[in-house]
Amino acid sequence: MVFLNWVENLPDRKFGKIQTQLLFILLFMLKLFGKKIIWTMHNKVSHSKTNIGLKTKIFKRLLQKADCIFTHSKEGIVYGKNIYDNAKIMYFPHPVSSAEFTVNSETVIKYDILIWGMMTPYKGVLEFVEYMQKKSIYNFKILIAGKFISENYFNSVKAFASDNITIINEFVEKNELLEYVSASKIILFTYDNSSVLSSGVLADSITFNAHIVGPNTGSFTDLAAEGIVHTYNSFDNLFPILTKLKEESYSSDNKISYLKSITWSSYGQFINDKLF
């Protein structure tokens, strides 16, 4: 068996066009010699729009050739089958590293909203702060913490920094993240829903003791159905949700059993059951 992850991003790598052609040859040879191709479909399409034609070609080829496709969002099944009806797609929520909650109860709340993780354009942070300025929304204390993908993108977001918006442009270590989460009421995701199906940052965040809010797409929609997160359809209806949650205390009672069912060991057993 060959397991493939994020292989649709090959065109952006060094000698990407050559690597892409080698991938197509590899897929042909694997099928020829009876090997199983297992692909994890993480997103609807690559977050980066460069070489989008080649990436789309890889995506479609994998839907056709993979013997088994795993996705961490129910939307992934619908999305994939709309492109290739015979695609063999199975769903399992994005696994979590621990079924226990991580919280520092001694930390004083300093922020209403925390946005964390690698800062790239598809995560919509720039559009979020632009919207706040446009609508003159100043009643939230916000911390944006994570390494920005480029200096230009950092400067674009930094232009909106204020007494209410703090920006930390560096990789967040685990102990620092725990402090930031414990000092915040809400963890917010402002992702562009055109490409996202699932999120490792979201999987990490649901083990934290905080409200979680994200766009009504992919795994966010799945987790909302479980009562784990809150979703919004546009920035216009996001802020009433944030205002409400800002005043509410957080309870993790409904998460414990769910988290225990989606650990990495549970996912490993799921894969084993499906493939053997």
C-alpha positions in Angstrom: 0.0 0.0 0.0 1.1 3.6 -0.7 -0.4 6.3 1.5 -0.5 9.8 0.0 -1.0 13.1 1.8 -1.1 16.6 0.3 0.4 15.2 -2.9 -1.8 17.6 -4.9 0.5 20.4 -3.8 3.4 18.8 -5.8 3.3 21.5 -8.6 4.5 24.1 -6.1 7.6 22.1 -5.1 11.0 22.3 -6.7 10.8 20.9 -10.2 7.1 20.6 -9.5 6.0 19.9 -13.1 8.5 17.1 -13.4 7.4 15.7 -10.1 3.8 15.8 -11.2 4.5 13.8 -14.3 6.5 11.3 -12.2 3.5 11.0 -9.9 1.2 10.2 -12.8 3.7 7.5 -13.9 3.9 6.2 -10.3 0.1 5.9 -10.1 0.0 4.0 -13.3 2.8 1.6 -12.2 1.2 1.1 -8.8 -2.1 0.0 -10.4 -0.2 -2.1 -12.9 1.5 -4.1 -10.2 -1.6 -4.4 -8.0 -0.6 -2.1 -5.2 -3.2 -0.2 -3.2 -3.3 3.6 -3.3 -4.6 5.3 -0.2 -5.1 9.0 -0.3 -6.2 11.4 2.5 -8.2 14.2 0.9 -7.5 17.1 3.3 -9.0 20.0 1.3 -11.3 20.7 -1.6 -8.4 22.1 -3.5 -4.9 23.5 -2.7 -5.1 26.7 -0.6 -2.6 28.2 -3.0 -3.9 29.1 -6.4 -0.6 28.8 -8.2 -0.4 26.0 -10.7 -4.1 25.4 -10.1 -4.6 23.6 -13.4 -2.0 20.9 -12.6 -3.3 20.6 -9.0 -6.8 20.1 -10.2 -5.6 17.4 -12.6 -3.8 15.6 -9.7 -6.9 15.9 -7.6 -9.2 14.4 -10.2 -6.7 11.6 -11.0 -6.5 10.6 -7.4 -10.2 10.5 -7.1 -10.2 8.1 -10.0 -7.2 5.9 -9.1 -7.2 5.7 -5.3 -8.4 2.4 -3.9 -9.5 4.1 -0.7 -9.8 7.8 0.1 -10.1 9.1 3.7 -11.5 12.5 4.5 -12.0 14.3 7.8 -15.2 16.0 6.7 -18.6 14.7 5.6 -18.5 17.4 3.0 -15.5 15.8 1.5 -17.5 12.8 0.5 -20.1 14.9 -1.3 -17.5 17.1 -2.9 -15.4 14.2 -4.2 -18.3 12.3 -5.6 -19.6 15.3 -7.3 -16.4 15.2 -9.3 -16.1 11.5 -9.7 -19.1 9.5 -8.6 -17.3 6.2 -8.2 -14.7 7.6 -5.8 -14.2 5.3 -2.8 -14.4 7.9 0.0 -14.7 7.3 3.8 -15.2 9.8 6.6 -13.5 9.9 10.0 -13.2 13.2 12.0 -9.7 14.8 12.2 -8.1 12.9 15.1 -7.0 14.6 18.4 -3.8 14.0 20.2 -5.5 13.7 23.6 -9.0 13.0 24.9 -8.2 15.2 27.9 -8.8 18.9 28.2 -5.8 21.2 28.4 -6.4 24.3 30.5 -4.6 26.6 32.9 -7.3 27.8 35.3 -5.0 30.2 37.0 -4.6 32.4 33.9 -6.5 35.7 34.0 -8.7 36.3 30.9 -7.1 39.1 28.8 -8.7 38.5 25.4 -12.1 38.0 24.0 -10.9 36.3 20.8 -7.8 34.3 19.9 -6.8 33.5 16.3 -3.8 31.2 16.2 -1.8 29.0 13.8 0.3 29.6 10.7 -1.0 32.8 9.2 -1.7 32.4 5.5 -4.1 34.2 3.2 -6.7 31.4 3.0 -7.3 31.7 6.7 -9.0 35.1 6.2 -7.4 37.1 9.0 -6.8 40.2 6.8 -10.4 40.2 5.6 -11.6 39.8 9.2 -9.6 42.9 10.6 -10.6 44.9 7.5 -14.3 44.1 8.1 -13.9 45.2 11.8 -12.5 48.5 10.8 -15.1 49.0 8.0 -17.9 48.4 10.5 -16.2 50.3 13.3 -16.2 47.3 15.6 -13.9 48.0 18.6 -15.5 46.2 21.5 -13.4 43.0 21.3 -9.9 42.4 22.6 -8.2 40.2 20.0 -4.9 38.3 20.0 -3.6 37.1 16.6 -0.7 34.7 17.3 1.3 32.7 14.7 4.0 32.9 12.1 2.9 34.9 9.0 3.7 33.2 5.7 5.4 36.4 4.3 6.5 39.8 5.5 4.1 41.4 3.0 1.1 39.5 4.5 2.2 40.4 8.0 2.5 44.1 7.1 -1.0 44.0 5.6 -2.5 42.7 8.8 -0.3 44.7 11.0 -1.7 47.9 9.5 -4.9 47.1 11.5 -3.2 46.6 14.9 -4.6 48.8 17.7 -5.1 48.9 21.4 -7.7 46.2 20.9 -5.8 44.0 18.3 -2.5 42.4 19.3 -0.4 40.6 16.7 2.4 38.2 17.5 4.3 37.2 14.3 6.2 34.1 15.5 5.7 30.4 15.7 3.7 29.6 18.9 5.3 27.0 21.2 2.9 24.6 23.0 3.4 26.2 26.4 2.8 29.7 25.0 -0.3 28.5 23.2 -1.7 27.1 26.4 -1.2 30.5 28.0 -2.9 32.3 25.1 -5.8 29.9 25.1 -6.3 30.1 28.8 -6.3 33.9 28.6 -9.0 33.9 25.9 -12.8 33.4 25.9 -13.1 32.4 22.2 -10.9 30.7 19.6 -11.9 32.0 16.2 -11.4 30.6 12.7 -12.0 33.0 9.8 -11.1 30.5 7.0 -12.1 31.0 3.4 -14.6 28.2 2.9 -13.7 27.7 -0.8 -10.9 25.3 -0.2 -11.1 24.1 3.4 -12.5 20.7 4.4 -10.7 20.0 7.7 -8.1 21.7 10.0 -5.4 20.3 12.3 -5.5 23.6 14.2 -9.2 23.0 14.8 -8.6 19.5 16.0 -6.0 20.8 18.5 -8.4 23.6 19.6 -11.3 21.4 20.6 -9.1 20.0 23.4 -8.9 23.5 24.9 -11.3 25.0 27.4 -12.7 27.7 25.2 -15.6 28.5 22.9 -14.8 27.8 19.3 -16.3 29.6 16.3 -15.6 28.9 12.6 -17.2 29.1 9.2 -20.1 26.9 8.3 -18.1 24.5 6.1 -16.3 21.2 6.2 -15.4 19.8 9.7 -16.7 23.0 11.3 -20.2 22.0 10.2 -19.7 18.4 11.4 -18.5 19.6 14.8 -21.4 22.1 15.1 -23.8 19.2 14.6 -22.1 17.5 17.6 -22.5 20.6 19.7 -18.7 21.1 19.8 -18.3 24.4 17.9 -20.4 27.4 16.7 -20.5 28.3 13.0 -21.3 31.4 11.0 -22.2 32.0 7.4 -20.7 35.5 6.9 -19.0 38.2 9.0 -22.4 39.9 9.2 -23.8 37.1 11.4 -20.5 36.3 13.1 -20.4 39.3 15.5 -23.7 38.6 17.2 -22.4 35.1 17.9 -19.2 36.5 19.3 -21.0 39.1 21.4 -23.2 36.3 22.9 -20.3 33.9 23.7 -18.2 36.7 25.1 -20.6 36.9 28.0 -21.1 33.1 28.5 -19.1 30.8 30.7 -17.7 27.8 28.9 -18.6 24.1 29.7 -16.8 21.1 28.2 -19.2 18.5 29.5 -20.5 17.5 26.0 -17.0 17.0 24.6 -15.4 14.3 26.7 -17.1 11.2 25.1 -16.7 12.7 21.6 -13.0 13.3 22.0 -12.4 9.7 23.2 -14.0 8.4 20.0 -11.6 10.4 17.7 -8.1 9.8 19.1 -5.3 8.9 16.7 -5.5 5.3 18.0 -9.2 5.2 17.1 -8.4 6.5 13.7 -5.7 3.8 13.3 -8.2 1.1 14.2 -10.7 2.6 11.7 -8.1 2.5 8.9 -7.1 -1.0 9.8 -10.8 -2.2 9.8 -11.4 -0.6 6.4 -8.2 -1.9 4.7 -7.7 -5.4 6.0 
